């Protein structure tokens, strides 16, 4: 939602839009987590699984963020198009 | 370390990498890694995904600030608006069946992919800015 808002309507370059988006997601996730945790009587969270995901994801996030500056704007848009397209098709077919 | 653990670390790496480059939270990959990869129930996968998104987006954000990719004012306003939107969205979401929400979201993503792709095809190749 945050990426098209910037790229299509505010004409923000793709590189800044991607970086701004992930920075904006941080407070949203921090706000959503306690709501999700305390809303249910038994919190639906597997912390061991979460720790293993995080072990991989923080390395991937660091490398991905470092790589962003190296990718030309047009190629970056094409990558975003493919990733959003694949996720969109998945949500339509397997909701 | 079992194969189950390896799938989680690799799936986490892929989700983190997309978070760093594309700017998505990572949930789109975290959740299928847990449900399809190791057979975790959907509600547990969604809750666990939220836990994983926080440190992932924190590492992406710090690295992006370091590399001057971030426009702080835009990120600040989107983040602030997003917190309000997330709470309002959650109130609406509980009233709408999950599959309908997912399909509306999927349609929106496909439309966005088409519009961003159209921009890319109109744009000549250029050096990194």
Backbone of each chain as ProteinMPNN parsed JSONL, in Angstrom:
{"seq_chain_A": "XXXXXXXXXXXXXXXXXXXXXXXXXXXXXXXXXXXXXXXXXXXXXXXXXXXXXXXXXXXXXXXXXXXXXXXXXXXXXXXXXXXXXXXXXXXXXXX", "coords_chain_A": {"N_chain_A": [[0.83, -1.208, 0.0], [1.96, 1.255, 0.807], [4.001, 1.631, -1.019], [2.869, 1.934, -3.751], [1.423, 4.258, -3.19], [3.4, 6.205, -2.918], [5.009, 5.951, -5.285], [3.237, 5.965, -7.518], [1.418, 8.061, -7.084], [2.701, 10.193, -5.636], [4.991, 10.404, -7.048], [7.538, 9.605, -6.135], [10.939, 8.581, -6.339], [11.688, 5.106, -7.024], [13.657, 3.855, -5.395], [13.828, 5.46, -3.038], [11.173, 5.244, -2.282], [10.89, 2.524, -1.616], [12.649, 2.33, 0.57], [11.578, 4.279, 2.344], [9.148, 3.083, 2.808], [9.699, 0.703, 4.267], [10.756, 1.786, 6.574], [8.5, 3.097, 7.539], [6.878, 0.932, 8.057], [7.864, -0.15, 10.381], [6.976, 1.273, 12.903], [4.281, 0.639, 12.579], [4.174, -2.155, 12.739], [5.159, -2.468, 15.33], [3.102, -1.268, 16.761], [0.984, -2.955, 16.109], [1.648, -5.416, 17.162], [1.341, -5.709, 20.132], [-1.463, -5.47, 20.224], [-2.299, -7.704, 18.804], [-1.156, -9.653, 20.426], [-2.359, -9.381, 22.974], [-5.036, -9.511, 22.412], [-6.005, -12.064, 22.015], [-6.886, -14.854, 24.116], [-5.106, -16.964, 24.398], [-2.044, -16.294, 23.235], [-1.239, -16.397, 19.801], [1.476, -17.237, 18.989], [4.574, -18.585, 18.002], [7.45, -18.699, 19.517], [9.942, -19.942, 19.183], [9.987, -20.666, 16.48], [9.743, -18.093, 15.459], [12.222, -17.001, 16.271], [14.033, -18.464, 14.703], [13.258, -17.676, 12.123], [13.887, -14.966, 12.319], [16.661, -15.099, 12.654], [17.517, -15.693, 10.061], [16.292, -13.61, 8.644], [17.248, -11.069, 9.502], [19.83, -10.99, 8.554], [19.359, -11.218, 5.794], [17.857, -8.862, 5.459], [19.725, -6.854, 6.013], [21.647, -7.293, 3.955], [20.001, -6.989, 1.685], [19.135, -4.319, 1.951], [21.569, -3.012, 1.714], [22.16, -3.624, -0.905], [20.278, -2.258, -2.366], [20.927, 0.36, -3.314], [22.526, -0.194, -5.46], [20.964, -1.07, -7.516], [19.562, -0.179, -10.6], [16.966, 2.306, -11.241], [14.919, 1.553, -13.114], [15.137, -1.25, -13.312], [14.624, -1.857, -10.678], [11.953, -1.127, -10.445], [10.852, -3.059, -12.12], [11.436, -5.377, -10.668], [9.883, -4.908, -8.382], [7.388, -4.933, -9.615], [7.187, -7.651, -10.432], [7.362, -9.048, -7.939], [5.142, -7.985, -6.465], [3.131, -8.703, -8.256], [3.246, -11.537, -8.235], [2.607, -12.066, -5.531], [0.076, -10.921, -5.507], [-1.362, -12.581, -7.333], [-1.206, -14.98, -5.942], [-2.736, -14.327, -3.643], [-5.212, -13.937, -4.822], [-5.814, -16.448, -5.922], [-5.292, -18.349, -3.878], [-6.692, -17.51, -1.269]], "CA_chain_A": [[0.0, 0.0, 0.0], [2.802, 2.448, 0.942], [4.842, 1.786, -2.21], [2.136, 2.612, -4.82], [1.065, 5.608, -2.739], [4.532, 7.104, -3.19], [5.532, 5.871, -6.654], [2.244, 6.292, -8.542], [0.731, 9.33, -6.831], [3.607, 11.27, -5.223], [6.14, 10.371, -7.975], [8.792, 9.415, -5.402], [11.747, 7.541, -6.991], [11.448, 3.774, -6.449], [14.619, 3.527, -4.332], [13.397, 6.134, -1.808], [9.856, 4.713, -1.895], [11.085, 1.226, -0.944], [13.279, 2.568, 1.879], [10.599, 4.973, 3.193], [8.091, 2.133, 3.137], [10.094, -0.227, 5.331], [10.889, 2.586, 7.801], [7.139, 3.36, 8.023], [6.285, -0.328, 8.526], [8.37, -0.459, 11.731], [6.029, 1.632, 13.972], [2.995, -0.045, 12.375], [4.324, -3.512, 13.283], [5.309, -2.348, 16.789], [1.765, -0.963, 17.303], [0.065, -4.072, 15.89], [2.071, -6.611, 17.912], [0.642, -5.894, 21.409], [-2.905, -5.678, 19.984], [-2.442, -9.116, 18.429], [-0.729, -10.498, 21.541], [-3.28, -9.324, 24.107], [-6.416, -9.671, 21.961], [-6.415, -13.462, 22.187], [-6.631, -15.391, 25.459], [-3.832, -17.675, 24.244], [-1.375, -15.649, 22.099], [-0.927, -17.34, 18.718], [2.848, -16.938, 18.564], [5.56, -19.623, 18.296], [8.67, -17.889, 19.641], [11.103, -20.651, 18.638], [9.896, -20.487, 15.028], [10.046, -16.676, 15.218], [13.668, -16.778, 16.439], [14.734, -19.025, 13.535], [12.971, -16.778, 10.998], [14.627, -13.713, 12.537], [18.083, -15.385, 12.418], [17.752, -15.537, 8.621], [15.755, -12.378, 8.055], [18.043, -9.86, 9.773], [20.971, -11.038, 7.615], [18.795, -10.889, 4.491], [17.433, -7.456, 5.45], [20.936, -6.033, 5.936], [22.227, -7.438, 2.611], [19.059, -6.414, 0.731], [19.158, -2.857, 2.07], [22.856, -2.566, 1.17], [22.141, -3.828, -2.359], [19.267, -1.394, -3.005], [21.528, 1.505, -4.01], [23.235, -0.67, -6.662], [20.014, -1.492, -8.554], [19.009, 0.967, -11.325], [15.544, 2.595, -10.996], [14.011, 0.792, -13.992], [15.188, -2.664, -12.9], [13.982, -1.926, -9.367], [10.499, -1.105, -10.711], [10.472, -4.363, -12.684], [11.463, -6.351, -9.564], [8.683, -4.639, -7.572], [6.233, -5.396, -10.405], [7.122, -9.125, -10.386], [7.072, -9.508, -6.572], [3.753, -7.649, -6.132], [2.278, -9.491, -9.136], [3.205, -12.93, -7.748], [1.848, -12.082, -4.275], [-1.315, -10.616, -5.866], [-1.963, -13.789, -7.934], [-1.344, -15.959, -4.844], [-3.867, -13.922, -2.785], [-6.466, -14.133, -5.57], [-6.084, -17.869, -6.15], [-5.303, -19.067, -2.586], [-6.886, -16.409, -0.307]], "C_chain_A": [[0.873, 1.271, 0.0], [3.63, 2.699, -0.319], [4.068, 2.456, -3.357], [1.734, 4.033, -4.46], [2.174, 6.6, -3.121], [4.894, 7.147, -4.673], [4.515, 6.374, -7.673], [1.619, 7.657, -8.328], [1.689, 10.464, -6.473], [4.867, 11.331, -6.09], [7.487, 10.326, -7.244], [9.611, 8.362, -6.153], [11.633, 6.205, -6.254], [12.381, 3.463, -5.272], [14.201, 4.16, -3.003], [12.07, 5.555, -1.323], [10.006, 3.396, -1.134], [11.656, 1.43, 0.46], [12.297, 3.253, 2.83], [9.544, 3.993, 3.7], [8.493, 1.234, 4.305], [10.305, 0.525, 6.65], [9.502, 2.828, 8.405], [6.474, 2.101, 8.57], [6.666, -0.613, 9.98], [7.399, -0.029, 12.842], [4.681, 0.944, 13.839], [3.058, -1.447, 12.992], [4.433, -3.481, 14.801], [3.942, -2.087, 17.43], [0.842, -2.176, 17.208], [0.373, -5.258, 16.803], [1.359, -6.761, 19.265], [-0.852, -6.116, 21.244], [-3.136, -7.155, 19.685], [-2.161, -10.014, 19.629], [-1.792, -10.553, 22.637], [-4.738, -9.546, 23.721], [-6.909, -11.094, 22.228], [-6.06, -13.945, 23.587], [-5.312, -16.179, 25.462], [-3.118, -17.079, 23.038], [-0.912, -16.675, 21.063], [0.47, -17.042, 18.173], [3.753, -18.107, 18.957], [6.925, -18.938, 18.319], [9.917, -18.601, 19.1], [11.151, -20.494, 17.116], [10.26, -19.042, 14.672], [11.536, -16.405, 15.286], [14.452, -17.305, 15.241], [14.501, -18.156, 12.296], [13.823, -15.51, 11.1], [16.126, -13.916, 12.27], [18.416, -15.235, 10.939], [17.385, -14.157, 8.127], [16.614, -11.145, 8.323], [19.284, -9.815, 8.866], [20.488, -10.639, 6.225], [18.428, -9.418, 4.384], [18.64, -6.536, 5.298], [21.522, -6.078, 4.514], [21.325, -6.784, 1.562], [19.102, -4.891, 0.751], [20.463, -2.284, 1.523], [22.844, -2.609, -0.353], [21.267, -2.799, -3.078], [19.89, -0.282, -3.852], [22.186, 1.089, -5.331], [22.273, -0.975, -7.816], [19.448, -0.258, -9.258], [17.488, 1.06, -11.142], [14.605, 1.697, -11.818], [13.959, -0.679, -13.583], [14.478, -2.859, -11.565], [12.457, -1.963, -9.529], [10.048, -2.467, -11.24], [10.457, -5.441, -11.597], [10.217, -6.18, -8.698], [7.444, -5.165, -8.294], [6.079, -6.919, -10.274], [6.712, -9.612, -8.989], [5.614, -9.227, -6.209], [2.782, -8.474, -6.971], [2.128, -10.924, -8.637], [2.374, -13.022, -6.461], [0.366, -11.843, -4.573], [-2.026, -11.84, -6.423], [-2.199, -14.84, -6.843], [-2.576, -15.622, -3.983], [-5.204, -14.14, -3.505], [-6.832, -15.611, -5.678], [-6.172, -18.677, -4.848], [-5.472, -18.026, -1.479], [-6.683, -16.868, 1.136]], "O_chain_A": [[0.576, 2.235, -0.705], [3.927, 3.847, -0.649], [4.546, 3.453, -3.899], [1.706, 4.912, -5.321], [1.895, 7.702, -3.592], [5.067, 8.22, -5.252], [4.868, 7.12, -8.587], [1.317, 8.35, -9.299], [1.516, 11.585, -6.951], [5.714, 12.203, -5.894], [8.458, 10.938, -7.688], [9.054, 7.347, -6.572], [11.5, 6.165, -5.031], [11.954, 2.882, -4.274], [14.211, 3.497, -1.966], [11.855, 5.392, -0.122], [9.333, 3.176, -0.127], [11.215, 0.794, 1.417], [12.187, 2.861, 3.992], [9.106, 4.057, 4.849], [7.707, 1.03, 5.23], [10.062, -0.028, 7.723], [9.334, 2.774, 9.624], [5.609, 2.182, 9.442], [5.903, -1.232, 10.721], [7.019, -0.867, 13.66], [4.006, 0.688, 14.836], [2.128, -1.877, 13.674], [3.881, -4.341, 15.489], [3.647, -2.611, 18.504], [0.021, -2.411, 18.095], [-0.525, -6.013, 17.174], [0.818, -7.831, 19.54], [-1.458, -6.856, 22.018], [-4.044, -7.779, 20.235], [-2.845, -11.017, 19.83], [-2.094, -11.622, 23.168], [-5.586, -9.745, 24.59], [-8.059, -11.31, 22.611], [-5.07, -13.511, 24.175], [-4.513, -16.078, 26.394], [-3.538, -17.329, 21.908], [-0.284, -17.68, 21.397], [0.616, -16.638, 17.02], [3.713, -18.572, 20.096], [7.49, -18.632, 17.269], [10.841, -17.949, 18.614], [12.205, -20.227, 16.538], [10.99, -18.795, 13.712], [12.07, -15.665, 14.46], [15.42, -16.68, 14.806], [15.422, -17.924, 11.513], [14.397, -15.045, 10.115], [16.787, -13.03, 11.73], [19.474, -14.71, 10.592], [18.082, -13.589, 7.286], [16.707, -10.264, 7.468], [19.729, -8.741, 8.463], [21.12, -9.825, 5.552], [18.656, -8.791, 3.35], [18.593, -5.559, 4.551], [21.853, -5.04, 3.94], [21.812, -6.107, 0.657], [19.104, -4.249, -0.299], [20.471, -1.201, 0.938], [23.432, -1.753, -1.014], [21.485, -2.502, -4.252], [19.44, -0.014, -4.966], [22.381, 1.921, -6.217], [22.705, -1.124, -8.959], [18.906, 0.626, -8.595], [16.81, 0.056, -10.92], [13.631, 1.155, -11.296], [12.887, -1.279, -13.515], [13.821, -3.875, -11.337], [11.764, -2.722, -8.851], [8.991, -2.969, -10.857], [9.587, -6.311, -11.592], [9.571, -7.158, -8.322], [6.562, -5.764, -7.678], [4.979, -7.417, -10.034], [5.839, -10.468, -8.855], [4.919, -10.111, -5.707], [1.738, -8.9, -6.478], [1.023, -11.466, -8.615], [1.549, -13.923, -6.308], [-0.501, -12.478, -3.972], [-3.162, -12.122, -6.042], [-3.238, -15.501, -6.813], [-3.36, -16.506, -3.638], [-6.204, -14.486, -2.877], [-7.997, -15.985, -5.545], [-7.008, -19.571, -4.719], [-4.496, -17.686, -0.811], [-6.809, -16.066, 2.062]]}, "seq_chain_B": "XXXXXXXXXXXXXXXXXXXXXXXXXXXXXXXXXXXXXXXXXXXXXXXXXXXXXXXXXXXXXXXXXXXXXXXXXXXXXXXXXXXXXXXXXXXXXXXXXXXXXXXXXXXXXXXXXXXXXXXXXXXXXXXXX", "coords_chain_B": {"N_chain_B": [[20.321, -29.276, 14.449], [17.378, -29.33, 12.559], [15.817, -30.203, 9.331], [13.534, -28.755, 9.213], [14.168, -26.493, 10.71], [16.132, -25.418, 9.049], [14.636, -24.727, 6.791], [13.114, -22.67, 7.896], [15.088, -20.733, 8.552], [16.154, -20.189, 5.997], [13.842, -19.343, 4.619], [13.296, -17.124, 6.178], [15.561, -15.596, 5.576], [15.127, -15.033, 2.826], [12.746, -13.549, 3.013], [13.642, -11.392, 4.536], [15.539, -10.327, 2.798], [13.926, -9.432, 0.681], [12.503, -7.562, 2.1], [14.494, -5.674, 2.612], [15.236, -4.841, 0.007], [12.865, -4.416, -1.59], [11.085, -3.223, 0.178], [8.883, -4.272, 1.46], [7.014, -5.62, 4.231], [7.585, -8.303, 4.844], [5.941, -10.264, 5.739], [4.476, -11.491, 3.719], [6.114, -13.484, 2.796], [7.043, -14.703, 5.126], [4.776, -15.927, 6.257], [3.833, -18.011, 4.318], [6.202, -19.544, 4.451], [6.035, -20.657, 6.953], [3.473, -21.9, 6.974], [3.224, -23.492, 4.555], [5.838, -24.439, 4.395], [6.551, -25.681, 6.949], [4.176, -26.551, 7.966], [2.709, -25.136, 9.925], [-0.172, -23.916, 11.748], [-2.386, -21.456, 10.245], [-3.274, -19.147, 11.914], [-1.273, -19.094, 13.946], [0.987, -18.773, 12.379], [0.525, -16.214, 11.35], [0.596, -14.603, 13.673], [3.215, -15.12, 14.59], [4.627, -14.172, 12.445], [4.305, -11.406, 12.697], [5.935, -10.931, 14.919], [8.426, -11.472, 13.807], [8.632, -9.514, 11.868], [9.244, -7.085, 13.127], [12.093, -6.93, 14.149], [13.261, -7.378, 11.648], [12.411, -5.253, 9.961], [13.536, -3.255, 11.451], [16.33, -3.643, 11.165], [16.535, -3.334, 8.363], [15.666, -0.659, 8.166], [17.614, 0.823, 9.658], [19.881, 0.275, 8.118], [19.117, 1.413, 5.679], [18.889, 4.121, 6.434], [21.539, 4.61, 6.987], [22.658, 4.36, 4.446], [21.551, 6.501, 3.201], [19.064, 6.258, 1.87], [16.587, 6.91, 2.728], [13.793, 9.151, 2.941], [13.288, 11.12, 5.452], [11.067, 12.726, 6.326], [8.843, 11.937, 4.778], [8.708, 9.208, 5.473], [8.171, 9.452, 8.198], [5.581, 10.64, 8.27], [4.086, 8.723, 6.881], [4.446, 6.509, 8.522], [3.26, 7.384, 10.939], [0.614, 7.879, 10.069], [0.069, 5.344, 9.248], [-0.037, 3.834, 11.602], [-2.428, 4.725, 12.769], [-4.138, 3.982, 10.678], [-3.756, 1.225, 10.742], [-5.007, 0.424, 13.113], [-7.676, 1.249, 12.63], [-8.12, -0.261, 10.329], [-7.945, -2.841, 11.369], [-10.261, -2.929, 12.88], [-12.205, -2.853, 10.875], [-11.488, -5.115, 9.474], [-12.176, -7.309, 11.07], [-14.85, -7.57, 10.62], [-15.186, -8.399, 8.041], [-15.169, -11.276, 5.94], [-12.219, -13.353, 5.841], [-11.223, -14.555, 3.293], [-12.437, -12.874, 1.382], [-11.297, -10.382, 1.958], [-8.618, -11.03, 1.386], [-8.752, -11.483, -1.361], [-9.551, -8.982, -2.379], [-7.322, -7.516, -1.629], [-5.38, -8.916, -3.125], [-6.211, -8.267, -5.737], [-5.769, -5.501, -5.687], [-2.965, -5.477, -5.402], [-2.184, -6.671, -7.82], [-3.102, -4.759, -9.663], [-1.484, -2.614, -8.869], [1.048, -3.689, -9.479], [0.823, -3.812, -12.252], [0.615, -1.034, -12.885], [3.077, 0.019, -11.916], [4.827, -1.527, -13.396], [4.154, -0.615, -15.972], [5.1, 1.995, -15.798], [7.847, 1.425, -15.607], [8.37, 0.28, -18.118], [7.958, 2.436, -19.765], [10.031, 4.035, -19.097], [13.355, 4.969, -19.927], [16.392, 2.953, -19.767], [18.653, 3.635, -17.116], [21.447, 5.1, -15.274], [22.443, 4.218, -11.9], [20.921, 6.151, -9.328]], "CA_chain_B": [[19.42, -28.452, 13.615], [16.617, -30.187, 11.639], [15.454, -29.593, 8.046], [12.479, -27.785, 9.533], [14.864, -25.273, 11.128], [16.824, -24.873, 7.873], [13.586, -24.084, 5.966], [12.737, -21.412, 8.555], [16.181, -19.753, 8.425], [16.238, -19.793, 4.584], [12.643, -18.546, 4.33], [13.515, -15.845, 6.853], [16.558, -14.851, 4.803], [14.468, -14.54, 1.607], [11.793, -12.5, 3.402], [14.446, -10.241, 4.952], [16.171, -9.747, 1.604], [12.878, -8.667, -0.013], [12.197, -6.411, 2.944], [15.557, -4.684, 2.417], [15.285, -4.29, -1.352], [11.556, -3.978, -2.11], [10.416, -2.376, 1.159], [7.681, -4.886, 2.026], [7.265, -6.037, 5.615], [8.144, -9.661, 4.928], [4.882, -11.196, 6.105], [4.041, -12.221, 2.526], [6.966, -14.684, 2.678], [7.14, -15.374, 6.432], [3.591, -16.774, 6.503], [3.903, -19.279, 3.586], [7.332, -20.352, 4.924], [5.582, -21.406, 8.13], [2.309, -22.758, 6.709], [3.549, -24.489, 3.523], [7.165, -25.008, 4.676], [6.624, -26.609, 8.09], [2.827, -26.986, 8.339], [2.175, -24.429, 11.1], [-1.521, -23.379, 11.471], [-2.399, -20.066, 9.75], [-3.284, -18.097, 12.953], [0.037, -19.052, 14.615], [1.929, -18.215, 11.4], [0.308, -14.768, 11.252], [1.094, -13.98, 14.904], [4.672, -15.245, 14.62], [5.122, -13.286, 11.387], [4.383, -10.04, 13.249], [7.121, -10.885, 15.787], [9.626, -11.463, 12.965], [8.679, -8.292, 11.05], [9.801, -5.941, 13.876], [13.559, -6.822, 14.009], [13.641, -7.337, 10.224], [12.248, -3.887, 9.452], [14.482, -2.4, 12.182], [17.645, -3.776, 10.509], [16.403, -2.686, 7.047], [15.558, 0.798, 8.346], [18.915, 1.388, 10.066], [20.792, 0.189, 6.96], [18.676, 2.408, 4.69], [19.29, 5.455, 6.929], [23.005, 4.661, 6.844], [22.963, 4.53, 3.015], [20.81, 7.694, 2.759], [17.961, 5.918, 0.964], [15.311, 7.291, 3.35], [13.36, 10.545, 3.035], [12.739, 10.987, 6.807], [9.754, 13.351, 6.532], [7.821, 11.068, 4.163], [8.603, 7.99, 6.284], [7.542, 9.824, 9.467], [4.136, 10.843, 8.088], [3.452, 7.447, 6.519], [4.458, 5.639, 9.708], [2.243, 7.905, 11.865], [-0.7, 7.599, 9.477], [-0.075, 3.887, 9.173], [-0.433, 3.318, 12.92], [-3.87, 5.004, 12.881], [-4.79, 3.146, 9.663], [-3.697, -0.19, 11.15], [-6.031, 0.206, 14.139], [-8.978, 1.338, 11.951], [-8.199, -1.411, 9.419], [-8.205, -4.047, 12.164], [-11.678, -2.893, 13.265], [-12.989, -3.208, 9.69], [-11.118, -6.468, 9.028], [-12.865, -8.364, 11.838], [-16.23, -7.667, 10.137], [-15.198, -8.905, 6.664], [-14.551, -12.616, 5.864], [-10.811, -13.356, 5.426], [-10.972, -14.786, 1.87], [-12.845, -11.692, 0.596], [-10.232, -9.395, 2.187], [-7.41, -11.464, 0.676], [-8.953, -11.32, -2.812], [-9.515, -7.536, -2.656], [-5.906, -7.161, -1.487], [-4.687, -9.486, -4.281], [-6.564, -7.447, -6.891], [-5.064, -4.224, -5.549], [-1.539, -5.717, -5.669], [-2.014, -6.898, -9.263], [-3.268, -3.459, -10.319], [-0.273, -1.842, -8.57], [2.145, -4.29, -10.256], [0.616, -3.379, -13.641], [0.917, 0.4, -13.026], [4.519, 0.227, -11.72], [5.463, -2.13, -14.568], [3.938, 0.293, -17.102], [6.074, 3.093, -15.6], [9.194, 0.908, -15.902], [8.537, 0.063, -19.555], [8.004, 3.757, -20.41], [11.241, 4.716, -18.652], [14.567, 4.413, -20.514], [17.392, 2.454, -18.804], [19.501, 4.727, -16.626], [22.432, 4.756, -14.25], [21.941, 4.254, -10.526], [20.865, 7.536, -8.822]], "C_chain_B": [[18.717, -29.345, 12.579], [16.357, -29.456, 10.315], [14.39, -28.517, 8.225], [13.116, -26.426, 9.901], [15.556, -24.593, 9.94], [15.826, -24.13, 6.98], [13.23, -22.716, 6.561], [13.823, -20.343, 8.373], [16.271, -19.256, 6.975], [15.04, -18.939, 4.174], [12.756, -17.166, 4.953], [14.498, -14.984, 6.08], [15.905, -14.229, 3.559], [13.51, -13.393, 1.935], [12.541, -11.232, 3.803], [15.07, -9.54, 3.758], [15.155, -8.902, 0.829], [12.497, -7.428, 0.779], [13.225, -5.304, 2.708], [15.531, -4.054, 1.044], [13.956, -3.679, -1.787], [10.817, -3.076, -1.121], [9.104, -2.951, 1.658], [8.019, -5.483, 3.39], [7.882, -7.412, 5.755], [7.098, -10.71, 5.239], [4.434, -12.062, 4.932], [4.882, -13.47, 2.305], [7.085, -15.445, 3.993], [6.0, -16.387, 6.594], [3.622, -18.071, 5.685], [5.09, -20.156, 3.986], [6.878, -21.229, 6.086], [4.433, -22.362, 7.813], [2.655, -23.864, 5.702], [4.857, -25.212, 3.89], [7.181, -26.022, 5.805], [5.247, -26.977, 8.643], [2.261, -26.354, 9.601], [0.759, -23.918, 10.781], [-1.464, -21.883, 11.118], [-2.417, -19.017, 10.865], [-1.94, -17.965, 13.676], [1.067, -18.422, 13.676], [1.772, -16.7, 11.316], [0.845, -14.049, 12.482], [2.605, -13.993, 14.958], [5.309, -14.331, 13.584], [5.284, -11.855, 11.897], [5.623, -9.872, 14.134], [8.383, -10.746, 14.943], [9.761, -10.159, 12.174], [9.399, -7.159, 11.788], [11.331, -5.872, 13.765], [14.018, -6.736, 12.56], [13.54, -5.911, 9.69], [13.178, -2.924, 10.183], [15.861, -2.443, 11.512], [17.61, -3.107, 9.131], [16.43, -1.167, 7.197], [16.897, 1.42, 8.686], [19.877, 1.385, 8.884], [20.413, 1.23, 5.902], [19.033, 3.834, 5.135], [20.787, 5.655, 6.706], [23.4, 4.944, 5.397], [22.193, 5.696, 2.394], [19.742, 7.379, 1.705], [16.636, 6.494, 1.452], [15.052, 8.796, 3.218], [12.619, 10.633, 4.377], [11.332, 11.562, 6.967], [8.624, 12.471, 5.985], [7.603, 9.82, 5.018], [7.886, 8.276, 7.591], [6.028, 9.935, 9.305], [3.425, 9.546, 7.714], [3.377, 6.514, 7.727], [3.379, 6.055, 10.696], [0.841, 7.604, 11.361], [-0.981, 6.112, 9.462], [-0.528, 3.278, 10.482], [-1.938, 3.516, 13.106], [-4.642, 4.087, 11.923], [-4.832, 1.678, 10.076], [-4.787, -0.51, 12.163], [-7.427, 0.233, 13.491], [-9.19, 0.13, 11.045], [-8.536, -2.686, 10.164], [-9.676, -4.109, 12.56], [-12.575, -3.3, 12.099], [-12.761, -4.685, 9.35], [-11.878, -7.559, 9.776], [-14.305, -8.567, 11.353], [-16.317, -8.308, 8.748], [-14.542, -10.294, 6.629], [-13.141, -12.563, 5.259], [-10.58, -13.554, 3.938], [-11.358, -13.591, 0.994], [-11.771, -10.61, 0.72], [-8.999, -9.737, 1.358], [-7.553, -11.229, -0.823], [-8.948, -9.833, -3.209], [-8.063, -7.066, -2.628], [-5.104, -7.665, -2.692], [-4.956, -8.679, -5.543], [-5.844, -6.117, -6.876], [-3.579, -4.392, -5.887], [-1.287, -5.922, -7.16], [-2.124, -5.589, -10.036], [-2.011, -2.601, -10.12], [0.91, -2.362, -9.392], [2.056, -3.83, -11.712], [1.039, -1.913, -13.829], [2.421, 0.667, -12.889], [5.29, -0.367, -12.901], [5.33, -1.226, -15.784], [4.895, 1.469, -17.023], [7.463, 2.641, -16.019], [9.404, 0.758, -17.401], [8.57, 1.385, -20.33], [9.347, 4.431, -20.184], [12.473, 4.128, -19.344], [15.509, 3.904, -19.423], [18.283, 3.604, -18.376], [20.454, 4.233, -15.559], [21.78, 4.829, -12.872], [22.025, 5.67, -9.995], [21.327, 7.662, -7.412]], "O_chain_B": [[19.382, -30.039, 11.81], [16.633, -28.263, 10.184], [14.347, -27.52, 7.504], [12.662, -25.369, 9.462], [15.569, -23.367, 9.832], [16.121, -23.048, 6.474], [13.065, -21.735, 5.835], [13.517, -19.189, 8.075], [16.442, -18.061, 6.736], [15.193, -17.94, 3.472], [12.368, -16.165, 4.35], [14.296, -13.778, 5.942], [16.104, -13.048, 3.273], [13.468, -12.389, 1.224], [12.127, -10.126, 3.453], [15.125, -8.312, 3.707], [15.469, -7.801, 0.377], [12.205, -6.377, 0.208], [12.865, -4.131, 2.615], [15.778, -2.855, 0.913], [13.921, -2.557, -2.294], [10.005, -2.249, -1.535], [8.286, -2.221, 2.219], [9.174, -5.811, 3.665], [8.631, -7.659, 6.7], [7.325, -11.903, 5.034], [4.058, -13.22, 5.114], [4.411, -14.424, 1.687], [7.213, -16.67, 3.998], [6.21, -17.529, 7.004], [3.458, -19.145, 6.264], [5.01, -21.38, 3.879], [7.276, -22.388, 6.198], [4.403, -23.49, 8.306], [2.407, -25.041, 5.967], [4.975, -26.425, 3.722], [7.751, -27.103, 5.659], [5.154, -27.641, 9.675], [1.429, -26.957, 10.278], [0.508, -23.521, 9.644], [-0.616, -21.145, 11.619], [-1.645, -18.061, 10.789], [-1.511, -16.854, 13.985], [1.913, -17.639, 14.108], [2.764, -15.977, 11.222], [1.479, -13.001, 12.358], [3.222, -12.994, 15.33], [6.389, -13.782, 13.805], [6.262, -11.177, 11.58], [6.278, -8.83, 14.115], [9.298, -10.004, 15.299], [10.873, -9.743, 11.848], [10.089, -6.356, 11.16], [11.845, -4.844, 13.324], [15.032, -6.105, 12.261], [14.464, -5.417, 9.045], [13.572, -1.899, 9.627], [16.488, -1.403, 11.314], [18.545, -2.393, 8.767], [17.125, -0.473, 6.455], [17.289, 2.422, 8.09], [20.601, 2.355, 8.661], [21.287, 1.854, 5.302], [19.432, 4.659, 4.313], [21.235, 6.724, 6.292], [24.357, 5.675, 5.143], [22.193, 5.851, 1.173], [19.546, 8.148, 0.763], [15.67, 6.564, 0.691], [15.965, 9.609, 3.363], [11.447, 10.263, 4.45], [10.495, 10.976, 7.653], [7.593, 12.284, 6.632], [6.466, 9.418, 5.263], [7.088, 7.462, 8.056], [5.275, 9.386, 10.11], [2.309, 9.29, 8.164], [2.38, 5.821, 7.93], [2.664, 5.21, 11.235], [-0.016, 7.137, 12.112], [-2.119, 5.675, 9.638], [-1.306, 2.324, 10.493], [-2.642, 2.605, 13.543], [-5.656, 3.495, 12.293], [-5.804, 0.973, 9.805], [-5.418, -1.566, 12.098], [-8.257, -0.635, 13.759], [-10.282, -0.435, 10.989], [-9.306, -3.515, 9.679], [-10.277, -5.183, 12.581], [-13.574, -3.994, 12.287], [-13.691, -5.407, 8.991], [-12.192, -8.605, 9.207], [-14.916, -9.599, 11.632], [-17.398, -8.717, 8.323], [-13.478, -10.483, 7.219], [-12.894, -11.835, 4.298], [-9.81, -12.797, 3.347], [-10.702, -13.316, -0.01], [-11.38, -9.996, -0.273], [-8.407, -8.871, 0.713], [-6.597, -10.824, -1.485], [-8.404, -9.472, -4.253], [-7.63, -6.31, -3.497], [-4.256, -6.947, -3.222], [-4.044, -8.431, -6.331], [-5.364, -5.648, -7.908], [-2.999, -3.552, -6.575], [-0.306, -5.417, -7.705], [-1.341, -5.333, -10.951], [-1.531, -1.952, -11.049], [1.683, -1.575, -9.938], [3.067, -3.502, -12.333], [1.727, -1.579, -14.794], [2.981, 1.451, -13.655], [6.279, 0.207, -13.356], [6.282, -1.078, -16.551], [5.442, 1.902, -18.038], [8.179, 3.373, -16.702], [10.481, 1.067, -17.911], [9.139, 1.453, -21.42], [9.762, 5.288, -20.965], [12.634, 2.908, -19.355], [15.441, 4.364, -18.283], [18.632, 4.457, -19.192], [20.315, 3.137, -15.017], [20.713, 5.42, -12.701], [23.044, 6.339, -10.165], [21.334, 8.762, -6.86]]}, "name": "protein", "num_of_chains": 2, "seq": "XXXXXXXXXXXXXXXXXXXXXXXXXXXXXXXXXXXXXXXXXXXXXXXXXXXXXXXXXXXXXXXXXXXXXXXXXXXXXXXXXXXXXXXXXXXXXXXXXXXXXXXXXXXXXXXXXXXXXXXXXXXXXXXXXXXXXXXXXXXXXXXXXXXXXXXXXXXXXXXXXXXXXXXXXXXXXXXXXXXXXXXXXXXXXXXXXXXXXXXXXXXXXXXXXXXXXXXXXXXXXXXX"}
